[in-house]
Amino acid sequence: MTTELHSQWIPIASSSDLPLRHVYQAKLLGREFAVWRADDGYVNIWENRCLHRGVRLSIGINDGRELKCQYHGWRYANRTAGCTYIPAHPADAPARTICNNTYPAQEAHGLVWCGEQAVGEIPALDGFETATTLRPIPINAPRDFVIEALTCYSMADGCAGLVNEDGSVTVTAGDGSAVRLFVQPCDSNHSVIRGVVNRAAQGADHIALLRTHSQALSALRRKIEAQAAQLEALEPMSAPIGRVAEDLVDIPAASTDGRNADLRVQVAAKERTAEGIVSLRLEPLTGSRLPTFQPGAHIDVHLQNGLVRQYSLTNGPGETDHYTIGVKREPDSRGGSTAIHDSVQKGDVLAISVPRNNFPLRRDAVNTIFVAGGIGVTPLLSMARTLNSQNLGFEFHYFVQSDEHVAFKQAIGEFEQAASLHKGLSPDETVAVLRKVLAEPGHARHIYICGPGPMLEAARQVASNCGWSDEAVHFEYFKNTVELDDSNSFEIDLARSAVTLTVPAGQTILEVLRENGINMGSSCEQGACGTCRCGVIEGDVLHQDVYLSDSEKAEGKSIMTCVSRAKSDRLILDI
């Protein structure tokens, strides 16, 4: 049941309860919270339960960027509480809907404040600008009973207690020193007294003053609990756990082609990070967080000229207050990279999609090898920063033309002990280095490759020659260089929809699906990202994408609907 107290700001912890990498358990109106401070200073107040088995997150591990459940290792991102990793499914990116409940937080006067539905500012504490936090006093008594008792609280002769509009009590002594006492209603019969003291009297012994309050409040606790024990116990408070609402701001109407721009962000910074490469820092227009992402994720950026382009996030784990992307000026640009380099400026508002991840990172590898070429460093940066934050072993090999082409040097500096720069190598020299780097496949070792098509193909071939399995080699192309053939016509049966459609020459499966009201999601629409992947139940596929591995293409159980077609007269699709 919602009460007036649910909309009030109430202190639930002291700032000193949130030291580095600690998780604090708090309770308010029957609801348990896991409270923790991330390394960026942000205070998280979450429902105190893991979404998997309900284990308390207050016994979890705070690594400064993510909170890890102790039971089965599920990890949740700073600010958003979105799930970033499920150890039982290491090769999959968790769905964006796997997200815990979060609650508003403010920190002031040495206290951490919360309220399930609190908005606006915390109560004014005039005269307590230099206040010191008192030791919290837990007490087995109802909130209202405690407040009434505090009006008689005396810390010295001449004290006067006054109940404020928010239910707190201000006690002022004759020498000008004062204390403001708040009652945190943990449950119907359990409260915590929290207070701040302002030593206004000149020459007062500060430590002695704090000791005096601690002793006086402890004595008052014993008196209150003795009196409360004579009362009939109240029913425990019920705190139902509701569904997590979508935390999207300024959502526009869905576009007709399935390439939605659900978010509006502002370009907070634009800077040159390497020769021909700029980085953009994108921040939410309102609030302090953006939807959860996992390393390897990308976003669609809808540009002012009508083009839609995909860019990987370079963010480290838990950096959900912004997204960072890198954009290379392409000499044969069709208008995307040129628009960002020449037209997009700091302060501009852009429409972007929520993050998608078709290139997820496994965190269960014994050793991970990253092979980046040029601007292909962007998704691998996020992956390396994630493994580095968890002290997991990896190697980072970055192939560039020269030192001027090394992008995101500051981010690479976070793991420079694992980074190797290979500058100005010819194709043959690159292959020779790759043979050394990839010479030893082994159990639970994985490779992640991203870069220009020729380098990526060479790395995949070297890995295959060295004995790496398809399951251990992960790659992402930025564009599809396959020459597409759309000259044939065929039928598609949609097994789940009981519909048969004809795909004529010159049209893609994706286009035909949309013409018939099936708004399948997509991103790059050139067979490189995997967003429009669809299951194939029957039929021979003409694969024209660069997303599927050779073994997946041979298996014939998936198709990229944006570019691939049928070899046979008919395909039965799992739609």
Secondary structure, DSSP 8 states (H G I E B T S, - for coil): ---GGGGS-EEEEEGGG--TT-EEEEEETTEEEEEEE-TTS-EEEEESS-TTT---GGGSEE-SSEEE-TTT--EEETTT-BEEE-TTSTTS---TT-B--B--EEEETTEEEE-TT--S-----TT-TT-EE---EEESS-HHHHHHHHTT--SSTT-EEEE-TTS-EEEE-TTS-EEEEEEEEEETTEEEEEEEEE--STT--HHHHHHHHHHHHHHHHHHHHHHHTTS-----------------SS-----TTS----EEEEEEEEEEEETTEEEEEEEESSSS------TT-EEEEE-TTS-EEEEEB---TT-TT-EEEEEE--TT--SHHHHHHHT--TT-EEEE---B-SS---S--SEEEEEEEGGGHHHHHHHHHHHHHTT--EEEEEEESSGGG---HHHHGGGGGGEEEEES--HHHHHHHHHHHTS---TTEEEEEES-HHHHHHHHHHHHHTT--GGGEEEE-SS--S-------EEEEETTTTEEEEE-TT--HHHHHHHTT-----SSSSSSS-TTEEEEEES-EE---SSS-HHHHHHT-EEETTT-EESSSEEEE--
